[in-house]
Amino acid sequence: MKDLVEGVIRLLEQKESFALATIVKQRGSAPRDSGAHMAIRADGGILGTIGGGLLEALVQQHAVHVLQEHKMHVLELNLTCRQAAQMDMICGGQVEVLIDFIDVQEAGYLDIYRGILSSSKSGQRAWLVTSLSPNESVCRTRQCLVKNSSEIIGWEGCPSGDLESLLPQMPNIRSFTVFDDLQLMIEPLGCSGTTYVFGGGHIAHKLVPLLNMVEFATVVVDDRVEYANIERFTTADQIIVSDFTSVFNELDIDEQ
């Protein structure tokens, strides 16, 4: 997710619109669970994955029309075991994929995805909210980011009443959830928390990249600058050069 978000931010900063595919629902066997994302560029390039194989290729084909028409599309696949085998899947299942057009001209997207990256790096909890009630004139979804402090980034054109009614429930939403009655989907972010690694030796050198892969924010602490540096820990979110006694005054340790 972190790599995808960083890639999306680069596209938005470069003023490049793209299609964003999200697995909304899946039943039976599917390569990825609900909430998996993939960005598709106008040149056919992709960021992220929704599982690979022919399923992903079909989504890329439909994304061409989304990019041309600037309208979202919902792709529903009901696969038999034979079809699944042809698509490099283990067995059959049902998959629903939302393919939306992310227009770089619309304000808010860059702030939202920068907020997602910030929450990921700090280990703070946040929720990406997507409205599935598209504006009739543009037929696209709307997104916002709710941060742990109930700060809301984005949400122009979305049903604020529905969002306000869900705010008290946000801390209890810990997995990708679709509210069909409200036509909203909510994805919790940054729930893995922060891992503090004391000592930048050979074990930490192997451990920190693994923590990054499973999306923990990582902070490396060592009193030796030759061990605590960005060249040695390229995936760390923060590196602190300090002795292990006084460093606790600098650490923001919470229930996560």
Order of alpha helices (4+ residues) and beta strands (2+ residues): alpha-beta-beta-beta-alpha-beta-alpha-beta-alpha-beta-beta-beta-alpha-beta-beta-beta-alpha-beta-beta
